[in-house]
Amino acid sequence: MADAQLDEYRQSIDNIDAALIFLLAERFKVTQAVGRHKAAAGLPPADPGREAAQVARLRALAQSAKLDPDFSEKFLRFVIDEVIRHHERVRDQA
């Protein structure tokens, strides 16, 4: 049973998902460069102050976008944890 409206919604979701993936890929390219810079400069992989500021900033953005701030923080924490893992690997290889 074809449902044109449902198909339209799903196409929009698919487009948004693709955009999210490409945006995450770009973000990780930059954070990998940050990791290399930190390793070369002898800086620690994690920066708790920066992380806290980012969480606060993105929670505020989520509220203004009418997105659950708790969800946005969980998502950001997941991304931050992955970035730190990358930075630790780069540091350990240096």
Secondary structure, DSSP 4 states (H G I P E B T S, - for coil): ---HHHHHHHHHHHHHHHHHHHHHHHHHHHHHHHHHHHHHHT--S--HHHHHHHHHHHHHHHHHTT--HHHHHHHHHHHHHHHHHHHHHHHHH-
